[in-house]
C-alpha cells in the first residue's frame, strides 16, 4: 500500500515538473521573441502545438520509431521537427508579421496593435486548422518498449 502511494506521489511529481518545464520553455520563447524582435506573438502556443504534431508524425508515420526505437526515437523526431517549424515560422514572419512590425509599421503603437490582431488571427487559424486536420483526440508518443 505504501509503495503504491509513494509511486503515485513520485509519478505526480514527475508529471508536474515536466508540464512546468514545457510552460517555462514556452514563456522563455515569448520573452525572447518580444525582447529581441519586439513582436507580441499570441500564436506561440499554437506554433508549439504544430511542432508537437510534427514530432508525432515524424515518429510514427515517417518511420523514426522503426529505425531508432521508442527510446531514442522521440528525441530524433523532436530534432527533425525543429528545422521544419523554423521554416514555417520564417515563412509566416516574412509574409505576415514583417508587414506590421519593424520599419514597415507607421508608428510604434500601430505596429503593436496590428501585431496583436494578426497573431490572434494566426492563433485562431492554427487552432481550428489543427482541430480539422488532427481531430480532438489526444495523441502521444510511447516512450516505453
N, CA, C and O atoms as CSV, one atom per row, in Angstrom:
chain,resi,resn,atom,element,x,y,z
A,1,UNK,N,N,0.828,-1.197,0.000
A,1,UNK,CA,C,0.000,0.000,0.000
A,1,UNK,C,C,0.873,1.263,0.000
A,1,UNK,O,O,0.630,2.192,-0.770
A,2,UNK,N,N,1.891,1.287,0.870
A,2,UNK,CA,C,2.733,2.474,0.943
A,2,UNK,C,C,3.623,2.598,-0.287
A,2,UNK,O,O,3.962,3.713,-0.684
A,3,UNK,N,N,4.009,1.486,-0.899
A,3,UNK,CA,C,4.827,1.559,-2.112
A,3,UNK,C,C,3.990,2.133,-3.253
A,3,UNK,O,O,4.495,2.930,-4.044
A,4,UNK,N,N,2.729,1.745,-3.348
A,4,UNK,CA,C,1.837,2.288,-4.369
A,4,UNK,C,C,1.637,3.786,-4.173
A,4,UNK,O,O,1.630,4.549,-5.139
A,5,UNK,N,N,1.476,4.204,-2.923
A,5,UNK,CA,C,1.307,5.628,-2.621
A,5,UNK,C,C,2.573,6.410,-2.991
A,5,UNK,O,O,2.489,7.489,-3.577
A,6,UNK,N,N,3.730,5.870,-2.651
A,6,UNK,CA,C,4.989,6.513,-2.996
A,6,UNK,C,C,5.158,6.611,-4.510
A,6,UNK,O,O,5.607,7.633,-5.029
A,7,UNK,N,N,4.794,5.540,-5.210
A,7,UNK,CA,C,4.879,5.561,-6.679
A,7,UNK,C,C,3.948,6.618,-7.270
A,7,UNK,O,O,4.333,7.328,-8.199
A,8,UNK,N,N,2.734,6.730,-6.745
A,8,UNK,CA,C,1.790,7.742,-7.229
A,8,UNK,C,C,2.293,9.164,-6.971
A,8,UNK,O,O,2.155,10.037,-7.828
A,9,UNK,N,N,2.868,9.393,-5.804
A,9,UNK,CA,C,3.389,10.719,-5.479
A,9,UNK,C,C,4.560,11.066,-6.397
A,9,UNK,O,O,4.635,12.182,-6.911
A,10,UNK,N,N,5.468,10.122,-6.604
A,10,UNK,CA,C,6.606,10.377,-7.481
A,10,UNK,C,C,6.176,10.580,-8.933
A,10,UNK,O,O,6.742,11.408,-9.646
A,11,UNK,N,N,5.170,9.816,-9.363
A,11,UNK,CA,C,4.656,9.982,-10.725
A,11,UNK,C,C,4.002,11.353,-10.891
A,11,UNK,O,O,4.207,12.013,-11.910
A,12,UNK,N,N,3.225,11.785,-9.911
A,12,UNK,CA,C,2.595,13.104,-9.975
A,12,UNK,C,C,3.650,14.205,-9.925
A,12,UNK,O,O,3.512,15.220,-10.608
A,13,UNK,N,N,4.695,14.020,-9.130
A,13,UNK,CA,C,5.775,14.997,-9.061
A,13,UNK,C,C,6.512,15.110,-10.393
A,13,UNK,O,O,6.806,16.214,-10.853
A,14,UNK,N,N,6.808,13.969,-11.010
A,14,UNK,CA,C,7.495,13.984,-12.310
A,14,UNK,C,C,6.619,14.617,-13.382
A,14,UNK,O,O,7.106,15.408,-14.189
A,15,UNK,N,N,5.344,14.281,-13.400
A,15,UNK,CA,C,4.435,14.859,-14.392
A,15,UNK,C,C,4.312,16.370,-14.197
A,15,UNK,O,O,4.311,17.121,-15.173
A,16,UNK,N,N,4.211,16.816,-12.961
A,16,UNK,CA,C,4.124,18.251,-12.681
A,16,UNK,C,C,5.380,18.991,-13.094
A,16,UNK,O,O,5.296,20.090,-13.642
A,17,UNK,N,N,6.549,18.407,-12.840
A,17,UNK,CA,C,7.800,19.046,-13.248
A,17,UNK,C,C,7.931,19.113,-14.767
A,17,UNK,O,O,8.412,20.112,-15.302
A,18,UNK,N,N,7.511,18.069,-15.463
A,18,UNK,CA,C,7.603,18.076,-16.918
A,18,UNK,C,C,6.634,19.074,-17.547
A,18,UNK,O,O,7.001,19.781,-18.485
A,19,UNK,N,N,5.419,19.139,-17.049
A,19,UNK,CA,C,4.457,20.114,-17.569
A,19,UNK,C,C,4.934,21.532,-17.252
A,19,UNK,O,O,4.817,22.430,-18.086
A,20,UNK,N,N,5.467,21.729,-16.058
A,20,UNK,CA,C,6.024,23.034,-15.703
A,20,UNK,C,C,7.203,23.414,-16.587
A,20,UNK,O,O,7.366,24.584,-16.933
A,21,UNK,N,N,8.028,22.435,-16.956
A,21,UNK,CA,C,9.155,22.707,-17.853
A,21,UNK,C,C,8.669,23.116,-19.241
A,21,UNK,O,O,9.261,23.992,-19.871
A,22,UNK,N,N,7.606,22.495,-19.715
A,22,UNK,CA,C,7.047,22.872,-21.027
A,22,UNK,C,C,6.491,24.294,-20.968
A,22,UNK,O,O,6.700,25.078,-21.894
A,23,UNK,N,N,5.782,24.635,-19.882
A,23,UNK,CA,C,5.276,26.007,-19.734
A,23,UNK,C,C,6.433,26.996,-19.620
A,23,UNK,O,O,6.374,28.084,-20.194
A,24,UNK,N,N,7.477,26.633,-18.889
A,24,UNK,CA,C,8.637,27.502,-18.761
A,24,UNK,C,C,9.329,27.719,-20.091
A,24,UNK,O,O,9.763,28.830,-20.395
A,25,UNK,N,N,9.436,26.652,-20.896
A,25,UNK,CA,C,10.040,26.774,-22.220
A,25,UNK,C,C,9.219,27.713,-23.097
A,25,UNK,O,O,9.773,28.508,-23.856
A,26,UNK,N,N,7.903,27.617,-22.991
A,26,UNK,CA,C,7.041,28.496,-23.769
A,26,UNK,C,C,7.190,29.952,-23.311
A,26,UNK,O,O,7.204,30.861,-24.141
A,27,UNK,N,N,7.300,30.173,-22.022
A,27,UNK,CA,C,7.477,31.542,-21.515
A,27,UNK,C,C,8.823,32.123,-21.928
A,27,UNK,O,O,8.911,33.308,-22.252
A,28,UNK,N,N,9.864,31.308,-21.920
A,28,UNK,CA,C,11.176,31.779,-22.367
A,28,UNK,C,C,11.104,32.158,-23.844
A,28,UNK,O,O,11.695,33.157,-24.252
A,29,UNK,N,N,10.389,31.375,-24.647
A,29,UNK,CA,C,10.217,31.698,-26.064
A,29,UNK,C,C,9.482,33.014,-26.260
A,29,UNK,O,O,9.875,33.826,-27.098
A,30,UNK,N,N,8.421,33.230,-25.495
A,30,UNK,CA,C,7.686,34.501,-25.591
A,30,UNK,C,C,8.560,35.683,-25.197
A,30,UNK,O,O,8.560,36.715,-25.869
A,31,UNK,N,N,9.302,35.532,-24.110
A,31,UNK,CA,C,10.164,36.625,-23.649
A,31,UNK,C,C,11.280,36.898,-24.654
A,31,UNK,O,O,11.621,38.055,-24.898
A,32,UNK,N,N,11.841,35.861,-25.229
A,32,UNK,CA,C,12.916,36.034,-26.200
A,32,UNK,C,C,12.416,36.729,-27.460
A,32,UNK,O,O,13.065,37.642,-27.971
A,33,UNK,N,N,11.271,36.299,-27.957
A,33,UNK,CA,C,10.727,36.907,-29.169
A,33,UNK,C,C,10.374,38.371,-28.928
A,33,UNK,O,O,10.674,39.223,-29.765
A,34,UNK,N,N,9.746,38.671,-27.806
A,34,UNK,CA,C,9.398,40.069,-27.559
A,34,UNK,C,C,10.639,40.900,-27.257
A,34,UNK,O,O,10.731,42.046,-27.699
A,35,UNK,N,N,11.594,40.346,-26.513
A,35,UNK,CA,C,12.786,41.095,-26.158
A,35,UNK,C,C,13.668,41.413,-27.344
A,35,UNK,O,O,14.236,42.503,-27.417
A,36,UNK,N,N,13.794,40.484,-28.273
A,36,UNK,CA,C,14.692,40.684,-29.410
A,36,UNK,C,C,13.986,41.378,-30.565
A,36,UNK,O,O,14.513,42.336,-31.131
A,37,UNK,N,N,12.798,40.900,-30.917
A,37,UNK,CA,C,12.142,41.377,-32.129
A,37,UNK,C,C,11.028,42.381,-31.871
A,37,UNK,O,O,10.532,43.007,-32.808
A,38,UNK,N,N,10.625,42.545,-30.603
A,38,UNK,CA,C,9.520,43.422,-30.252
A,38,UNK,C,C,8.226,43.013,-30.962
A,38,UNK,O,O,7.469,43.858,-31.441
A,39,UNK,N,N,7.994,41.714,-31.016
A,39,UNK,CA,C,6.775,41.176,-31.618
A,39,UNK,C,C,5.973,40.500,-30.510
A,39,UNK,O,O,6.490,39.632,-29.807
A,40,UNK,N,N,4.729,40.892,-30.357
A,40,UNK,CA,C,3.831,40.256,-29.404
A,40,UNK,C,C,3.171,39.097,-30.139
A,40,UNK,O,O,2.345,39.310,-31.027
A,41,UNK,N,N,3.529,37.884,-29.775
A,41,UNK,CA,C,3.081,36.714,-30.529
A,41,UNK,C,C,2.115,35.887,-29.694
A,41,UNK,O,O,2.531,35.112,-28.833
A,42,UNK,N,N,0.821,36.056,-29.954
A,42,UNK,CA,C,-0.180,35.253,-29.267
A,42,UNK,C,C,-0.324,33.867,-29.887
A,42,UNK,O,O,-1.034,33.025,-29.337
A,43,UNK,N,N,0.319,33.613,-30.997
A,43,UNK,CA,C,0.243,32.307,-31.650
A,43,UNK,C,C,1.389,31.391,-31.231
A,43,UNK,O,O,1.571,30.329,-31.826
A,44,UNK,N,N,2.165,31.780,-30.219
A,44,UNK,CA,C,3.320,30.990,-29.788
A,44,UNK,C,C,2.910,29.577,-29.379
A,44,UNK,O,O,3.555,28.608,-29.781
A,45,UNK,N,N,1.875,29.452,-28.606
A,45,UNK,CA,C,1.421,28.128,-28.175
A,45,UNK,C,C,0.914,27.281,-29.330
A,45,UNK,O,O,1.052,26.058,-29.317
A,46,UNK,N,N,0.341,27.918,-30.309
A,46,UNK,CA,C,-0.168,27.178,-31.465
A,46,UNK,C,C,0.972,26.695,-32.356
A,46,UNK,O,O,0.887,25.618,-32.947
A,47,UNK,N,N,2.030,27.484,-32.453
A,47,UNK,CA,C,3.219,27.002,-33.154
A,47,UNK,C,C,3.848,25.838,-32.398
A,47,UNK,O,O,4.383,24.909,-33.004
A,48,UNK,N,N,3.778,25.896,-31.072
A,48,UNK,CA,C,4.276,24.786,-30.254
A,48,UNK,C,C,3.450,23.522,-30.515
A,48,UNK,O,O,3.996,22.420,-30.583
A,49,UNK,N,N,2.130,23.691,-30.660
A,49,UNK,CA,C,1.264,22.560,-30.986
A,49,UNK,C,C,1.636,21.954,-32.338
A,49,UNK,O,O,1.673,20.732,-32.482
A,50,UNK,N,N,1.913,22.805,-33.328
A,50,UNK,CA,C,2.331,22.305,-34.639
A,50,UNK,C,C,3.644,21.545,-34.550
A,50,UNK,O,O,3.815,20.514,-35.199
A,51,UNK,N,N,4.567,22.050,-33.751
A,51,UNK,CA,C,5.836,21.353,-33.566
A,51,UNK,C,C,5.661,19.998,-32.905
A,51,UNK,O,O,6.350,19.038,-33.251
A,52,UNK,N,N,4.742,19.919,-31.957
A,52,UNK,CA,C,4.487,18.636,-31.296
A,52,UNK,C,C,3.853,17.636,-32.261
A,52,UNK,O,O,4.207,16.457,-32.264
A,53,UNK,N,N,2.920,18.110,-33.075
A,53,UNK,CA,C,2.337,17.214,-34.068
A,53,UNK,C,C,3.356,16.812,-35.129
A,53,UNK,O,O,3.329,15.677,-35.605
A,54,UNK,N,N,4.252,17.720,-35.508
A,54,UNK,CA,C,5.302,17.372,-36.466
A,54,UNK,C,C,6.186,16.273,-35.889
A,54,UNK,O,O,6.518,15.318,-36.592
A,55,UNK,N,N,6.571,16.391,-34.624
A,55,UNK,CA,C,7.380,15.346,-33.983
A,55,UNK,C,C,6.603,14.038,-33.901
A,55,UNK,O,O,7.167,12.964,-34.108
A,56,UNK,N,N,5.313,14.127,-33.601
A,56,UNK,CA,C,4.473,12.924,-33.524
A,56,UNK,C,C,4.433,12.192,-34.865
A,56,UNK,O,O,4.559,10.968,-34.911
A,57,UNK,N,N,4.257,12.940,-35.953
A,57,UNK,CA,C,4.186,12.301,-37.263
A,57,UNK,C,C,5.547,11.857,-37.771
A,57,UNK,O,O,5.642,10.847,-38.468
A,58,UNK,N,N,6.596,12.586,-37.439
A,58,UNK,CA,C,7.940,12.090,-37.767
A,58,UNK,C,C,8.188,10.769,-37.058
A,58,UNK,O,O,8.774,9.854,-37.635
A,59,UNK,N,N,7.746,10.662,-35.811
A,59,UNK,CA,C,7.985,9.464,-35.018
A,59,UNK,C,C,7.229,8.264,-35.560
A,59,UNK,O,O,7.803,7.187,-35.724
A,60,UNK,N,N,5.948,8.444,-35.839
A,60,UNK,CA,C,5.132,7.305,-36.236
A,60,UNK,C,C,5.037,7.079,-37.731
A,60,UNK,O,O,5.344,5.991,-38.217
A,61,UNK,N,N,4.620,8.087,-38.456
A,61,UNK,CA,C,4.302,7.912,-39.875
A,61,UNK,C,C,5.531,7.853,-40.763
A,61,UNK,O,O,5.498,7.203,-41.808
A,62,UNK,N,N,6.607,8.509,-40.379
A,62,UNK,CA,C,7.777,8.558,-41.246
A,62,UNK,C,C,8.861,7.566,-40.850
A,62,UNK,O,O,9.969,7.626,-41.382
A,63,UNK,N,N,8.567,6.661,-39.936
A,63,UNK,CA,C,9.467,5.542,-39.660
A,63,UNK,C,C,10.575,5.786,-38.664
A,63,UNK,O,O,11.498,4.975,-38.579
A,64,UNK,N,N,10.529,6.865,-37.907
A,64,UNK,CA,C,11.573,7.098,-36.908
A,64,UNK,C,C,11.487,6.040,-35.813
A,64,UNK,O,O,12.515,5.598,-35.300
A,65,UNK,N,N,10.285,5.633,-35.455
A,65,UNK,CA,C,10.119,4.610,-34.423
A,65,UNK,C,C,10.714,3.289,-34.883
A,65,UNK,O,O,11.376,2.605,-34.103
A,66,UNK,N,N,10.488,2.921,-36.139
A,66,UNK,CA,C,11.033,1.659,-36.653
A,66,UNK,C,C,12.551,1.707,-36.744
A,66,UNK,O,O,13.223,0.699,-36.522
A,67,UNK,N,N,13.091,2.872,-37.070
A,67,UNK,CA,C,14.540,2.977,-37.254
A,67,UNK,C,C,15.291,3.109,-35.931
A,67,UNK,O,O,16.358,2.515,-35.773
A,68,UNK,N,N,14.757,3.877,-34.977
A,68,UNK,CA,C,15.502,4.175,-33.756
A,68,UNK,C,C,14.864,3.623,-32.484
A,68,UNK,O,O,15.461,3.716,-31.411
A,69,UNK,N,N,13.666,3.053,-32.582
A,69,UNK,CA,C,13.004,2.508,-31.400
A,69,UNK,C,C,12.307,3.582,-30.592
A,69,UNK,O,O,12.285,4.753,-30.970
A,70,UNK,N,N,11.736,3.161,-29.465
A,70,UNK,CA,C,10.972,4.096,-28.641
A,70,UNK,C,C,11.831,4.800,-27.598
A,70,UNK,O,O,11.344,5.689,-26.899
A,71,UNK,N,N,13.094,4.418,-27.483
A,71,UNK,CA,C,13.961,5.092,-26.525
A,71,UNK,C,C,14.613,6.325,-27.136
A,71,UNK,O,O,14.565,7.402,-26.541
A,72,UNK,N,N,15.211,6.192,-28.296
A,72,UNK,CA,C,15.902,7.292,-28.948
A,72,UNK,C,C,15.014,8.011,-29.964
A,72,UNK,O,O,15.263,9.170,-30.297
A,73,UNK,N,N,13.988,7.330,-30.453
A,73,UNK,CA,C,13.125,7.866,-31.500
A,73,UNK,C,C,12.461,9.199,-31.201
A,73,UNK,O,O,12.479,10.076,-32.064
A,74,UNK,N,N,11.863,9.405,-30.004
A,74,UNK,CA,C,11.227,10.695,-29.731
A,74,UNK,C,C,12.198,11.879,-29.796
A,74,UNK,O,O,11.823,12.970,-30.226
A,75,UNK,N,N,13.423,11.664,-29.375
A,75,UNK,CA,C,14.417,12.745,-29.437
A,75,UNK,C,C,14.800,13.068,-30.878
A,75,UNK,O,O,14.937,14.235,-31.243
A,76,UNK,N,N,14.969,12.036,-31.689
A,76,UNK,CA,C,15.282,12.243,-33.111
A,76,UNK,C,C,14.116,12.956,-33.800
A,76,UNK,O,O,14.333,13.855,-34.612
A,77,UNK,N,N,12.878,12.557,-33.480
A,77,UNK,CA,C,11.702,13.192,-34.079
A,77,UNK,C,C,11.612,14.669,-33.678
A,77,UNK,O,O,11.266,15.513,-34.505
A,78,UNK,N,N,11.919,14.983,-32.428
A,78,UNK,CA,C,11.891,16.381,-31.983
A,78,UNK,C,C,12.976,17.192,-32.676
A,78,UNK,O,O,12.748,18.347,-33.034
A,79,UNK,N,N,14.149,16.604,-32.868
A,79,UNK,CA,C,15.232,17.306,-33.565
A,79,UNK,C,C,14.859,17.540,-35.026
A,79,UNK,O,O,15.177,18.594,-35.578
A,80,UNK,N,N,14.194,16.581,-35.659
A,80,UNK,CA,C,13.776,16.747,-37.055
A,80,UNK,C,C,12.629,17.756,-37.193
A,80,UNK,O,O,12.510,18.419,-38.223
A,81,UNK,N,N,11.792,17.873,-36.168
A,81,UNK,CA,C,10.673,18.821,-36.227
A,81,UNK,C,C,11.155,20.260,-36.097
A,81,UNK,O,O,10.480,21.174,-36.569
A,82,UNK,N,N,12.305,20.483,-35.469
A,82,UNK,CA,C,12.830,21.832,-35.278
A,82,UNK,C,C,13.046,22.603,-36.572
A,82,UNK,O,O,12.508,23.701,-36.716
A,83,UNK,N,N,13.819,22.067,-37.528
A,83,UNK,CA,C,14.021,22.808,-38.786
A,83,UNK,C,C,12.729,23.022,-39.572
A,83,UNK,O,O,12.566,24.058,-40.217
A,84,UNK,N,N,11.813,22.059,-39.528
A,84,UNK,CA,C,10.534,22.228,-40.217
A,84,UNK,C,C,9.754,23.390,-39.623
A,84,UNK,O,O,9.201,24.209,-40.358
A,85,UNK,N,N,9.709,23.466,-38.307
A,85,UNK,CA,C,8.982,24.552,-37.669
A,85,UNK,C,C,9.704,25.894,-37.855
A,85,UNK,O,O,9.059,26.942,-37.897
A,86,UNK,N,N,11.027,25.866,-37.965
A,86,UNK,CA,C,11.755,27.092,-38.285
A,86,UNK,C,C,11.307,27.626,-39.639
A,86,UNK,O,O,11.059,28.823,-39.788
A,87,UNK,N,N,11.205,26.743,-40.621
A,87,UNK,CA,C,10.785,27.177,-41.953
A,87,UNK,C,C,9.358,27.707,-41.954
A,87,UNK,O,O,9.068,28.699,-42.624
A,88,UNK,N,N,8.464,27.060,-41.214
A,88,UNK,CA,C,7.079,27.532,-41.121
A,88,UNK,C,C,7.038,28.910,-40.459
A,88,UNK,O,O,6.370,29.816,-40.958
A,89,UNK,N,N,7.744,29.073,-39.343
A,89,UNK,CA,C,7.762,30.358,-38.657
A,89,UNK,C,C,8.413,31.449,-39.487
A,89,UNK,O,O,7.950,32.590,-39.485
A,90,UNK,N,N,9.482,31.114,-40.196
A,90,UNK,CA,C,10.159,32.097,-41.039
A,90,UNK,C,C,9.246,32.544,-42.182
A,90,UNK,O,O,9.193,33.728,-42.514
A,91,UNK,N,N,8.526,31.589,-42.784
A,91,UNK,CA,C,7.599,31.926,-43.861
A,91,UNK,C,C,6.480,32.840,-43.367
A,91,UNK,O,O,6.134,33.815,-44.034
A,92,UNK,N,N,5.913,32.528,-42.200
A,92,UNK,CA,C,4.838,33.360,-41.648
A,92,UNK,C,C,5.372,34.737,-41.267
A,92,UNK,O,O,4.682,35.742,-41.440
A,93,UNK,N,N,6.587,34.786,-40.755
A,93,UNK,CA,C,7.161,36.091,-40.421
A,93,UNK,C,C,7.374,36.931,-41.684
A,93,UNK,O,O,7.039,38.115,-41.708
A,94,UNK,N,N,7.931,36.318,-42.727
A,94,UNK,CA,C,8.183,37.073,-43.956
A,94,UNK,C,C,6.900,37.538,-44.624
A,94,UNK,O,O,6.830,38.666,-45.112
A,95,UNK,N,N,5.890,36.686,-44.651
A,95,UNK,CA,C,4.673,37.025,-45.387
A,95,UNK,C,C,3.692,37.876,-44.596
A,95,UNK,O,O,2.952,38.661,-45.187
A,96,UNK,N,N,3.668,37.739,-43.268
A,96,UNK,CA,C,2.640,38.438,-42.487
A,96,UNK,C,C,3.205,39.401,-41.447
A,96,UNK,O,O,2.910,40.595,-41.480
A,97,UNK,N,N,4.004,38.892,-40.539
A,97,UNK,CA,C,4.401,39.683,-39.375
A,97,UNK,C,C,5.328,40.833,-39.757
A,97,UNK,O,O,5.247,41.906,-39.159
A,98,UNK,N,N,6.197,40.638,-40.728
A,98,UNK,CA,C,7.111,41.711,-41.136
A,98,UNK,C,C,6.360,42.902,-41.716
A,98,UNK,O,O,6.882,44.016,-41.724
A,99,UNK,N,N,5.160,42.684,-42.194
A,99,UNK,CA,C,4.386,43.784,-42.774
A,99,UNK,C,C,3.802,44.718,-41.710
A,99,UNK,O,O,3.470,45.865,-42.010
A,100,UNK,N,N,3.676,44.236,-40.471
A,100,UNK,CA,C,3.082,45.061,-39.421
A,100,UNK,C,C,4.070,45.408,-38.316
A,100,UNK,O,O,3.680,46.011,-37.317
A,101,UNK,N,N,5.331,45.046,-38.468
A,101,UNK,CA,C,6.307,45.344,-37.426
A,101,UNK,C,C,7.563,45.943,-38.040
A,101,UNK,O,O,7.733,45.944,-39.259
A,102,UNK,N,N,8.434,46.446,-37.189
A,102,UNK,CA,C,9.705,46.983,-37.644
A,102,UNK,C,C,9.555,48.299,-38.374
A,102,UNK,O,O,8.708,49.124,-38.030
A,103,UNK,N,N,10.383,48.488,-39.384
A,103,UNK,CA,C,10.405,49.761,-40.107
A,103,UNK,C,C,9.207,49.922,-41.021
A,103,UNK,O,O,8.902,51.035,-41.450
A,104,UNK,N,N,8.535,48.844,-41.324
A,104,UNK,CA,C,7.372,48.947,-42.218
A,104,UNK,C,C,6.139,49.488,-41.512
A,104,UNK,O,O,5.230,50.007,-42.160
A,105,UNK,N,N,6.100,49.373,-40.196
A,105,UNK,CA,C,4.947,49.893,-39.444
A,105,UNK,C,C,5.035,51.410,-39.375
A,105,UNK,O,O,6.126,51.968,-39.262
A,106,UNK,N,N,3.901,52.068,-39.441
A,106,UNK,CA,C,3.876,53.535,-39.471
A,106,UNK,C,C,4.299,54.128,-38.130
A,106,UNK,O,O,5.077,55.081,-38.091
A,107,UNK,N,N,3.799,53.579,-37.048
A,107,UNK,CA,C,4.154,54.090,-35.726
A,107,UNK,C,C,4.303,52.905,-34.783
A,107,UNK,O,O,3.817,51.809,-35.062
A,108,UNK,N,N,4.972,53.137,-33.677
A,108,UNK,CA,C,5.214,52.056,-32.714
A,108,UNK,C,C,3.898,51.479,-32.180
A,108,UNK,O,O,3.740,50.260,-32.120
A,109,UNK,N,N,2.965,52.331,-31.797
A,109,UNK,CA,C,1.691,51.853,-31.252
A,109,UNK,C,C,0.877,51.123,-32.316
A,109,UNK,O,O,0.262,50.095,-32.031
A,110,UNK,N,N,0.872,51.647,-33.535
A,110,UNK,CA,C,0.132,50.974,-34.606
A,110,UNK,C,C,0.708,49.598,-34.868
A,110,UNK,O,O,-0.038,48.652,-35.122
A,111,UNK,N,N,2.029,49.472,-34.809
A,111,UNK,CA,C,2.666,48.185,-35.041
A,111,UNK,C,C,2.246,47.157,-34.008
A,111,UNK,O,O,1.999,46.000,-34.349
A,112,UNK,N,N,2.162,47.568,-32.734
A,112,UNK,CA,C,1.770,46.619,-31.700
A,112,UNK,C,C,0.300,46.238,-31.808
A,112,UNK,O,O,-0.048,45.076,-31.599
A,113,UNK,N,N,-0.561,47.181,-32.125
A,113,UNK,CA,C,-1.975,46.840,-32.287
A,113,UNK,C,C,-2.158,45.886,-33.464
A,113,UNK,O,O,-2.912,44.918,-33.368
A,114,UNK,N,N,-1.488,46.150,-34.544
A,114,UNK,CA,C,-1.589,45.269,-35.710
A,114,UNK,C,C,-0.998,43.902,-35.400
A,114,UNK,O,O,-1.520,42.883,-35.852
A,115,UNK,N,N,0.084,43.871,-34.635
A,115,UNK,CA,C,0.671,42.588,-34.245
A,115,UNK,C,C,-0.296,41.785,-33.390
A,115,UNK,O,O,-0.434,40.574,-33.566
A,116,UNK,N,N,-0.967,42.463,-32.461
A,116,UNK,CA,C,-1.937,41.769,-31.603
A,116,UNK,C,C,-3.032,41.123,-32.436
A,116,UNK,O,O,-3.327,39.940,-32.269
A,117,UNK,N,N,-3.626,41.884,-33.319
A,117,UNK,CA,C,-4.719,41.368,-34.143
A,117,UNK,C,C,-4.220,40.265,-35.062
A,117,UNK,O,O,-4.873,39.231,-35.209
A,118,UNK,N,N,-3.059,40.483,-35.684
A,118,UNK,CA,C,-2.520,39.497,-36.617
A,118,UNK,C,C,-2.176,38.188,-35.924
A,118,UNK,O,O,-2.547,37.120,-36.410
A,119,UNK,N,N,-1.478,38.251,-34.802
A,119,UNK,CA,C,-1.092,36.999,-34.137
A,119,UNK,C,C,-2.295,36.300,-33.501
A,119,UNK,O,O,-2.315,35.072,-33.417
A,120,UNK,N,N,-3.294,37.058,-33.052
A,120,UNK,CA,C,-4.521,36.409,-32.580
A,120,UNK,C,C,-5.235,35.700,-33.738
A,120,UNK,O,O,-5.768,34.604,-33.563
A,121,UNK,N,N,-5.244,36.330,-34.920
A,121,UNK,CA,C,-5.837,35.690,-36.100
A,121,UNK,C,C,-5.078,34.439,-36.511
A,121,UNK,O,O,-5.685,33.425,-36.857
A,122,UNK,N,N,-3.736,34.509,-36.475
A,122,UNK,CA,C,-2.930,33.323,-36.789
A,122,UNK,C,C,-3.208,32.217,-35.779
A,122,UNK,O,O,-3.301,31.045,-36.146
A,123,UNK,N,N,-3.341,32.589,-34.500
A,123,UNK,CA,C,-3.639,31.598,-33.466
A,123,UNK,C,C,-4.980,30.919,-33.726
A,123,UNK,O,O,-5.090,29.698,-33.605
A,124,UNK,N,N,-5.998,31.696,-34.079
A,124,UNK,CA,C,-7.309,31.102,-34.363
A,124,UNK,C,C,-7.259,30.174,-35.572
A,124,UNK,O,O,-7.868,29.104,-35.568
A,125,UNK,N,N,-6.537,30.587,-36.598
A,125,UNK,CA,C,-6.416,29.743,-37.796
A,125,UNK,C,C,-5.686,28.446,-37.470
A,125,UNK,O,O,-6.105,27.374,-37.907
A,126,UNK,N,N,-4.601,28.532,-36.709
A,126,UNK,CA,C,-3.846,27.328,-36.366
A,126,UNK,C,C,-4.639,26.399,-35.441
A,126,UNK,O,O,-4.585,25.178,-35.592
A,127,UNK,N,N,-5.368,26.970,-34.491
A,127,UNK,CA,C,-6.173,26.153,-33.580
A,127,UNK,C,C,-7.269,25.402,-34.327
A,127,UNK,O,O,-7.410,24.188,-34.182
A,128,UNK,N,N,-8.035,26.126,-35.118
A,128,UNK,CA,C,-9.138,25.483,-35.825
A,128,UNK,C,C,-8.641,24.585,-36.951
A,128,UNK,O,O,-9.243,23.548,-37.227
A,129,UNK,N,N,-7.550,24.973,-37.604
A,129,UNK,CA,C,-6.950,24.090,-38.605
A,129,UNK,C,C,-6.431,22.810,-37.978
A,129,UNK,O,O,-6.551,21.734,-38.565
A,130,UNK,N,N,-5.855,22.919,-36.786
A,130,UNK,CA,C,-5.408,21.734,-36.069
A,130,UNK,C,C,-6.563,20.817,-35.698
A,130,UNK,O,O,-6.440,19.595,-35.786
A,131,UNK,N,N,-7.676,21.394,-35.287
A,131,UNK,CA,C,-8.854,20.576,-34.985
A,131,UNK,C,C,-9.384,19.872,-36.230
A,131,UNK,O,O,-9.800,18.715,-36.160
A,132,UNK,N,N,-9.373,20.558,-37.360
A,132,UNK,CA,C,-9.863,19.953,-38.598
A,132,UNK,C,C,-8.928,18.836,-39.068
A,132,UNK,O,O,-9.377,17.745,-39.421
A,133,UNK,N,N,-7.631,19.119,-39.068
A,133,UNK,CA,C,-6.665,18.153,-39.612
A,133,UNK,C,C,-6.400,17.001,-38.647
A,133,UNK,O,O,-6.411,15.842,-39.059
A,134,UNK,N,N,-6.161,17.302,-37.364
A,134,UNK,CA,C,-5.730,16.282,-36.417
A,134,UNK,C,C,-6.854,15.733,-35.552
A,134,UNK,O,O,-6.686,14.677,-34.940
A,135,UNK,N,N,-7.984,16.404,-35.480
A,135,UNK,CA,C,-9.088,15.964,-34.639
A,135,UNK,C,C,-8.900,16.414,-33.204
A,135,UNK,O,O,-7.949,17.130,-32.888
A,136,UNK,N,N,-9.804,15.996,-32.339
A,136,UNK,CA,C,-9.763,16.425,-30.948
A,136,UNK,C,C,-9.363,15.304,-30.004
A,136,UNK,O,O,-9.487,15.455,-28.789
A,137,UNK,N,N,-8.885,14.183,-30.532
A,137,UNK,CA,C,-8.457,13.064,-29.703
A,137,UNK,C,C,-6.991,13.265,-29.334
A,137,UNK,O,O,-6.163,13.576,-30.190
A,138,UNK,N,N,-6.677,13.085,-28.042
A,138,UNK,CA,C,-5.301,13.253,-27.590
A,138,UNK,C,C,-4.402,12.223,-28.250
A,138,UNK,O,O,-4.803,11.078,-28.459
A,139,UNK,N,N,-3.182,12.636,-28.578
A,139,UNK,CA,C,-2.186,11.736,-29.173
A,139,UNK,C,C,-0.900,11.875,-28.399
A,139,UNK,O,O,-0.574,12.954,-27.904
A,140,UNK,N,N,-0.168,10.783,-28.295
A,140,UNK,CA,C,1.092,10.824,-27.558
A,140,UNK,C,C,2.093,9.868,-28.172
A,140,UNK,O,O,1.727,8.948,-28.903
A,141,UNK,N,N,3.356,10.094,-27.867
A,141,UNK,CA,C,4.430,9.230,-28.341
A,141,UNK,C,C,4.748,8.239,-27.236
A,141,UNK,O,O,5.075,8.648,-26.122
A,142,UNK,N,N,4.660,6.945,-27.518
A,142,UNK,CA,C,5.013,5.968,-26.490
A,142,UNK,C,C,6.534,5.962,-26.256
A,142,UNK,O,O,7.306,5.892,-27.213
A,143,UNK,N,N,6.953,6.035,-25.012
A,143,UNK,CA,C,8.374,6.102,-24.713
A,143,UNK,C,C,8.890,4.861,-24.004
A,143,UNK,O,O,10.077,4.792,-23.684
A,144,UNK,N,N,8.048,3.898,-23.755
A,144,UNK,CA,C,8.469,2.664,-23.082
A,144,UNK,C,C,8.189,1.491,-24.016
A,144,UNK,O,O,7.092,1.363,-24.558
A,145,UNK,N,N,9.192,0.640,-24.196
A,145,UNK,CA,C,9.024,-0.521,-25.092
A,145,UNK,C,C,8.258,-1.624,-24.413
A,145,UNK,O,O,8.024,-2.673,-25.014
